[in-house]
């Protein structure tokens, strides 16, 4: 046996800088700006995140930014917001409804290549509204409140249940069936 130490070969140092047009539209224009922002978040986490959170719509403002009782941390104590409203509805309300929100590209199947769907903020607003309606109808039939996490499959325009440990639909998924597309499905 030799006394040589094992060195990692998994250290990649190549850098691929973005195009100038892309950087001009970015939140942080370069790595120095990002590093400065990161350092500020480490130096004053409560102040930093309170400032960032002001960019969101809050239905009720928080009373305390951070309540930390090891091992538990509660952020924005007392505040109420809705991430779907902030990510989708607010964009439509501010005139961005026709702008691209999601560019979805499926697996390349067949000679025509992958299916591609372009979803605007208005499309997402319609789809999330329809999913909420289905969820409310299903919950009212059971006379209980329900919360569930469903993946949304753009190829089927319905909800589907991904395989365990997977974020994608499988052939066993009900996506595309009449039951999956019905309002009560």
C-alpha positions as a Markdown table, in Angstrom:
| # | Residue | x | y | z |
|---|---|---|---|---|
| 1 | Unk | 0.0 | 0.0 | 0.0 |
| 2 | Unk | 1.2 | 3.4 | -0.8 |
| 3 | Unk | 0.9 | 6.4 | 1.6 |
| 4 | Unk | -0.6 | 8.6 | -1.1 |
| 5 | Unk | -3.7 | 10.6 | -0.2 |
| 6 | Unk | -6.9 | 10.4 | -2.2 |
| 7 | Unk | -7.7 | 13.6 | -3.9 |
| 8 | Unk | -11.1 | 14.5 | -5.2 |
| 9 | Unk | -11.6 | 14.7 | -9.0 |
| 10 | Unk | -15.1 | 16.1 | -8.5 |
| 11 | Unk | -13.9 | 19.7 | -8.3 |
| 12 | Unk | -15.0 | 21.6 | -11.4 |
| 13 | Unk | -13.7 | 25.1 | -11.8 |
| 14 | Unk | -14.8 | 25.9 | -15.3 |
| 15 | Unk | -16.9 | 29.1 | -15.6 |
| 16 | Unk | -19.4 | 29.8 | -18.3 |
| 17 | Unk | -20.3 | 33.4 | -18.1 |
| 18 | Unk | -23.8 | 34.4 | -19.3 |
| 19 | Unk | -24.4 | 36.6 | -22.3 |
| 20 | Unk | -24.4 | 40.3 | -21.7 |
| 21 | Unk | -28.0 | 40.7 | -22.6 |
| 22 | Unk | -29.0 | 38.1 | -20.0 |
| 23 | Unk | -26.9 | 39.7 | -17.3 |
| 24 | Unk | -28.3 | 43.1 | -18.0 |
| 25 | Unk | -31.8 | 41.8 | -17.0 |
| 26 | Unk | -30.6 | 39.7 | -14.0 |
| 27 | Unk | -31.4 | 40.6 | -10.4 |
| 28 | Unk | -27.7 | 40.5 | -9.6 |
| 29 | Unk | -25.6 | 41.7 | -12.5 |
| 30 | Unk | -22.5 | 39.8 | -11.5 |
| 31 | Unk | -21.0 | 37.5 | -8.9 |
| 32 | Unk | -19.6 | 40.4 | -6.9 |
| 33 | Unk | -23.1 | 41.8 | -6.4 |
| 34 | Unk | -24.3 | 38.3 | -5.5 |
| 35 | Unk | -21.5 | 37.8 | -3.0 |
| 36 | Unk | -22.2 | 41.2 | -1.4 |
| 37 | Unk | -25.9 | 40.4 | -1.0 |
| 38 | Unk | -25.0 | 37.0 | 0.5 |
| 39 | Unk | -22.6 | 38.6 | 3.0 |
| 40 | Unk | -25.4 | 41.0 | 4.0 |
| 41 | Unk | -27.8 | 38.1 | 4.6 |
| 42 | Unk | -25.3 | 36.4 | 6.8 |
| 43 | Unk | -24.4 | 39.5 | 8.8 |
| 44 | Unk | -28.0 | 40.5 | 9.5 |
| 45 | Unk | -30.4 | 37.7 | 8.6 |
| 46 | Unk | -33.5 | 39.2 | 10.3 |
| 47 | Unk | -32.9 | 42.6 | 8.7 |
| 48 | Unk | -32.1 | 41.2 | 5.4 |
| 49 | Unk | -35.1 | 38.8 | 5.2 |
| 50 | Unk | -37.5 | 41.5 | 6.5 |
| 51 | Unk | -36.4 | 43.7 | 3.6 |
| 52 | Unk | -36.7 | 40.9 | 1.1 |
| 53 | Unk | -40.2 | 39.9 | 2.4 |
| 54 | Unk | -41.4 | 43.4 | 1.8 |
| 55 | Unk | -41.4 | 42.6 | -1.9 |
| 56 | Unk | -44.3 | 40.1 | -1.3 |
| 57 | Unk | -47.9 | 40.9 | -0.6 |
| 58 | Unk | -48.9 | 40.2 | 3.0 |
| 59 | Unk | -52.6 | 39.9 | 3.9 |
| 60 | Unk | -51.5 | 40.4 | 7.5 |
| 61 | Unk | -48.1 | 41.7 | 8.4 |
| 62 | Unk | -45.8 | 39.8 | 10.7 |
| 63 | Unk | -45.1 | 40.9 | 14.2 |
| 64 | Unk | -41.6 | 39.3 | 14.5 |
| 65 | Unk | -39.3 | 38.3 | 11.7 |
| 66 | Unk | -37.7 | 35.4 | 13.5 |
| 67 | Unk | -38.5 | 33.4 | 16.6 |
| 68 | Unk | -35.8 | 31.0 | 17.2 |
| 69 | Unk | -36.0 | 28.4 | 20.0 |
| 70 | Unk | -33.6 | 25.7 | 19.2 |
| 71 | Unk | -34.1 | 23.5 | 17.4 |
| 72 | Unk | -37.2 | 25.2 | 16.0 |
| 73 | Unk | -37.3 | 28.5 | 14.0 |
| 74 | Unk | -40.5 | 30.4 | 13.0 |
| 75 | Unk | -40.1 | 33.1 | 10.4 |
| 76 | Unk | -42.5 | 36.0 | 10.0 |
| 77 | Unk | -44.5 | 35.2 | 13.1 |
| 78 | Unk | -48.1 | 36.3 | 12.9 |
| 79 | Unk | -47.9 | 37.1 | 9.2 |
| 80 | Unk | -50.2 | 35.8 | 6.5 |
| 81 | Unk | -49.4 | 35.6 | 2.9 |
| 82 | Unk | -50.3 | 33.4 | -0.1 |
| 83 | Unk | -47.5 | 32.2 | -2.3 |
| 84 | Unk | -49.8 | 31.4 | -5.2 |
| 85 | Unk | -51.2 | 34.9 | -5.1 |
| 86 | Unk | -47.7 | 36.4 | -5.0 |
| 87 | Unk | -46.4 | 34.1 | -7.8 |
| 88 | Unk | -49.4 | 34.1 | -10.1 |
| 89 | Unk | -52.3 | 36.4 | -9.4 |
| 90 | Unk | -50.2 | 39.5 | -8.6 |
| 91 | Unk | -48.4 | 39.1 | -12.0 |
| 92 | Unk | -51.8 | 39.0 | -13.8 |
| 93 | Unk | -53.1 | 42.0 | -11.8 |
| 94 | Unk | -50.0 | 44.0 | -12.6 |
| 95 | Unk | -50.4 | 43.5 | -16.4 |
| 96 | Unk | -48.1 | 40.5 | -16.9 |
| 97 | Unk | -50.8 | 38.0 | -17.6 |
| 98 | Unk | -49.8 | 37.4 | -21.3 |
| 99 | Unk | -46.1 | 37.0 | -20.4 |
| 100 | Unk | -44.4 | 33.6 | -20.3 |
| 101 | Unk | -44.4 | 32.0 | -16.9 |
| 102 | Unk | -43.4 | 28.4 | -17.6 |
| 103 | Unk | -41.8 | 26.8 | -20.6 |
| 104 | Unk | -42.5 | 23.1 | -20.3 |
| 105 | Unk | -40.7 | 20.6 | -22.4 |
| 106 | Unk | -41.6 | 16.9 | -22.2 |
| 107 | Unk | -39.5 | 13.9 | -23.0 |
| 108 | Unk | -38.6 | 13.5 | -26.7 |
| 109 | Unk | -41.1 | 10.8 | -27.8 |
| 110 | Unk | -41.5 | 10.0 | -31.5 |
| 111 | Unk | -40.1 | 11.6 | -34.6 |
| 112 | Unk | -41.6 | 15.1 | -33.9 |
| 113 | Unk | -39.4 | 15.6 | -30.8 |
| 114 | Unk | -40.6 | 16.6 | -27.4 |
| 115 | Unk | -44.0 | 18.2 | -26.6 |
| 116 | Unk | -43.6 | 21.8 | -25.7 |
| 117 | Unk | -46.1 | 24.0 | -23.8 |
| 118 | Unk | -45.8 | 27.6 | -23.1 |
| 119 | Unk | -47.9 | 28.8 | -20.1 |
| 120 | Unk | -48.6 | 32.5 | -19.4 |
| 121 | Unk | -49.4 | 33.8 | -16.0 |
| 122 | Unk | -53.0 | 34.0 | -17.1 |
| 123 | Unk | -52.9 | 30.3 | -18.0 |
| 124 | Unk | -51.5 | 29.4 | -14.6 |
| 125 | Unk | -54.2 | 31.5 | -12.9 |
| 126 | Unk | -56.9 | 29.6 | -14.8 |
| 127 | Unk | -55.3 | 26.2 | -14.1 |
| 128 | Unk | -54.7 | 26.9 | -10.3 |
| 129 | Unk | -58.3 | 28.2 | -10.0 |
| 130 | Unk | -59.6 | 25.0 | -11.7 |
| 131 | Unk | -57.5 | 22.8 | -9.4 |
| 132 | Unk | -58.8 | 24.7 | -6.3 |
| 133 | Unk | -62.4 | 24.2 | -7.5 |
| 134 | Unk | -61.8 | 20.4 | -7.9 |
| 135 | Unk | -60.2 | 20.2 | -4.5 |
| 136 | Unk | -63.1 | 22.1 | -2.8 |
| 137 | Unk | -65.6 | 19.8 | -4.6 |
| 138 | Unk | -63.8 | 16.7 | -3.5 |
| 139 | Unk | -63.5 | 18.0 | 0.1 |
| 140 | Unk | -67.2 | 18.9 | 0.2 |
| 141 | Unk | -68.2 | 15.4 | -0.9 |
| 142 | Unk | -66.3 | 13.9 | 2.1 |
| 143 | Unk | -67.5 | 16.7 | 4.4 |
| 144 | Unk | -64.0 | 17.3 | 5.6 |
| 145 | Unk | -61.3 | 19.7 | 4.7 |
| 146 | Unk | -58.5 | 18.4 | 2.6 |
| 147 | Unk | -55.1 | 19.5 | 1.6 |
| 148 | Unk | -53.1 | 17.6 | -0.9 |
| 149 | Unk | -50.0 | 18.0 | -3.0 |
| 150 | Unk | -50.4 | 17.1 | -6.7 |
| 151 | Unk | -48.0 | 17.5 | -9.5 |
| 152 | Unk | -49.5 | 19.4 | -12.4 |
| 153 | Unk | -48.8 | 17.6 | -15.7 |
| 154 | Unk | -48.9 | 20.2 | -18.5 |
| 155 | Unk | -49.1 | 17.4 | -21.1 |
| 156 | Unk | -52.4 | 16.2 | -19.8 |
| 157 | Unk | -53.8 | 19.5 | -18.5 |
| 158 | Unk | -54.7 | 17.6 | -15.3 |
| 159 | Unk | -53.4 | 16.7 | -12.0 |
| 160 | Unk | -51.5 | 13.5 | -11.5 |
| 161 | Unk | -49.8 | 11.6 | -8.8 |
| 162 | Unk | -46.1 | 11.1 | -9.5 |
| 163 | Unk | -44.4 | 7.8 | -8.8 |
| 164 | Unk | -42.8 | 7.7 | -5.3 |
| 165 | Unk | -39.5 | 9.5 | -5.4 |
| 166 | Unk | -40.2 | 10.9 | -8.8 |
| 167 | Unk | -41.4 | 14.3 | -9.9 |
| 168 | Unk | -42.8 | 13.1 | -13.2 |
| 169 | Unk | -45.9 | 11.3 | -14.4 |
| 170 | Unk | -45.7 | 7.6 | -15.2 |
| 171 | Unk | -47.8 | 5.5 | -17.5 |
| 172 | Unk | -49.7 | 4.3 | -14.4 |
| 173 | Unk | -50.8 | 7.8 | -13.7 |
| 174 | Unk | -54.4 | 8.7 | -14.4 |
| 175 | Unk | -53.4 | 11.7 | -16.4 |
| 176 | Unk | -55.3 | 11.9 | -19.7 |
| 177 | Unk | -58.2 | 9.7 | -18.5 |
| 178 | Unk | -61.8 | 11.0 | -18.4 |
| 179 | Unk | -61.8 | 10.7 | -14.6 |
| 180 | Unk | -58.7 | 12.8 | -14.2 |
| 181 | Unk | -60.1 | 15.6 | -16.4 |
| 182 | Unk | -63.5 | 15.7 | -14.9 |
| 183 | Unk | -64.2 | 18.5 | -12.4 |
| 184 | Unk | -64.8 | 15.9 | -9.6 |
| 185 | Unk | -61.9 | 13.6 | -10.7 |
